[in-house]
Amino acid sequence: MTKFLIATGNVGKVREFGRILEPLGIEAVSAREAGISLDDVEETGTTFAENAYIKAKAAFERTGLPSIADDSGLSVDALNGEPGVYSARYAGEGADDSMRIAKLLKNLDGVEKQNRTAHFTCSICCIIDKDTIITAEGKCYGVIADKPMGNGGFGYDPIFLTDGGKTFGQLTAEEKDSVSHRGKALRELSEKLKCDRA
């Protein structure tokens, strides 16, 4: 299998990438498994796509391996698109998922359900070599729940309600992959990789 470096410290993301890429004969390898750290890479972009490129470029330059990075986040309409590209830093440096969720729910306190619309965005950048860059993007629309539900997923998953009335945190990995922003972006990436590797 060909090794592709997944430029993230998030093991949940590495697993998701691995499930989609494995049928293509691609093994998803984490930064730690590749013996590098990307903790010093600053996400200075103003869009998800810019941040994905910054991370993929750093991973490729440090390892020479084909590298994939994504930048994803939650945009809440009632909060003028927040937290957006700052989703991972929404509650400050060192905050965990539960702290970010708590801040978001506090900021939505008193907002009626019909006005709690939101969407996840996932932008992916894949650098195969110095001449080949593949990009993909997926979005998933839903509503922010009043409280966390479910123990699955990561990030804001327990408060993001899908059309089926369940949060991402209540879905199985396969169910989430079929509807999520990252699942959509990864399927687009997978199709483009099939063409590139044909």
N, C-alpha and C positions, 0 to 999 in steps of 0.2 A: 504493500500500500504506500502511496505517496504521502509524505507528512506535510501538513499545512499548520503553521503556527497560528493559534487563535490569540490575538493580542488583547487579553483581558486577564484580570486576576479573579474573575467571577467564575467559580466552578460550575454554577448553574448554566451559565452561557456556554461554557466549553461543552457540557453535556448536550445542550440543544444543537449546537453546531455539529457535534459528532453524530447525532442521530440522522441528520439530514445529509451529511457528507459521506457517511460510510458506504452507501450504495454506489457511490461514484469511485470507490476504491481509494478514498482519501481518509487518512487518519488525523483526527483533530488533536493537536498537541498544545498543551498550555505553556505559557511563558516559563513557569517554574520547571516543567518537564524539559524545556529547551535550555535550561540553565541560565536564564536571563531574568532581569527585573525590568518592568516598564513603569514602576512607581514614579519615576522622575519625569515621565512624559506629561507635559501640561496640555490640557485640552483648551486651547485658546481660541478655537473656532466659534463662530456665532451661529452655526447651523450644525445639525447632526451629521450631515455629509462631510463638512470640513473636519470635525473632530474624528470621524472614522478614518479619514485619510491620514491625519496626523499620527494616529496610533499605528495604522498599518505600515506606514512609511518607516516609523521608528523600529518596529519589529523586523521588517525586511532588512533594513540597514544593519541591524545588530546580529542577525542570524544567517542571512542569505537564503532563508527558507521562504517559500511562498507564504504570504502572511495575510490573514483576514482580521479585520477589526470592525466592530460595529459601534455606533453610538445610538442610544435609544433613550426615550424618555416619555413622560406623561405630560400632556398639555390639557389643562382644565379651562373650559370656556369662561366660566364665571370668575376665574382668576386671571383673565386676560392672557391665557396661554401658559401661565406658570404651572409647574416648575420648569417645563420645557428642557432646554439643554442643560439646565442646572439641577435636573432631577436627582442625581446622585449626591449633590452638595446642598440640597434644599434646606436641611436642618443644620448646616455647618459641618466643618471638617470633623471626622471621627464619629459622626452620628451613624446609628444603625438603621435598618429598615423600619423598625417599629417607631423610632423617633421621627423619621421622615413622614410616615403615615400619620402619626399623631399631629404633626404640624399642619399637614394638608387638611385633615378633618377639622381641626380647630379653625382654619381659615375659611372653611365651608360651612361653619356652624350657622344654622338658620336659613341656609339656601335650600329651597324646595327641590325635590327629586327631579322634576322636569327641567330644572336649571343646572343640574349637576353633570351635564354632558362633558365628555372628555374623549381624547383619543391618544393612543400610543403610536409613536413613530419609531421605526428602526431603519437606519441607513447603514449599509454595509459597503466597505471598500476592500477589495481583494487585489493584492499586488503579487502577480505571478513571477514577473521578472522586471527588469528596468524598463522594458518596452510595453508591458501588458498590465493594464489596470482595469478591473471589472467592478462596476458599482451596481447596487440594487437598493430598493427601498420598499417598505411595506407599512401600512397603517391599519389600525384596528380601532373601531369606534364603540363607545359604551357609556356607562354612567358610573359616577362615584357613589359607592354604598355609604350608609351611615356609620358602619363599623366594619372592622376586618372580619372576613369569613373564609375559613379553609386554611389548611396548613401547607398547601403545595406552592410551587413556584418560588418567587423571590421578589424583592423590591416592592412595588405597589400592587402586586398581583391580588392580595387578599381584599382590596377595596375596589377593584375594577370589575364592574358587572357587565357581562356580555348579554347578547340578545336572548340567550337561553335562560336568563335569570340567575346564573351562577357567576361567582367571581372566578378570575383566573386561578385563585388559590384553591378553589374547589374542583377544578378540572384535573383529569389525568394528564400526564405529559403528552400523550397522543392527542387528546382532545384539544389541549392548548395549542400544540403545533399546528393543528388544522385550521385554527381561526386567528392566531396571534399575529401581530405586526412582524415579529421576528420570523415566524413560520412562513409568512408570505414573502418576506424579503429573502429568506434562505431558499425558498423554492425558485424565486426569480434568479438568484445567484446560481443555483444548481443547474437550471436550464442554460444559462450563459456559459457555465463551466463545461457542460456537456458539449456545447458547440465549440468551445475553445480547445477541448481535448480530443475532438473527433478527428 
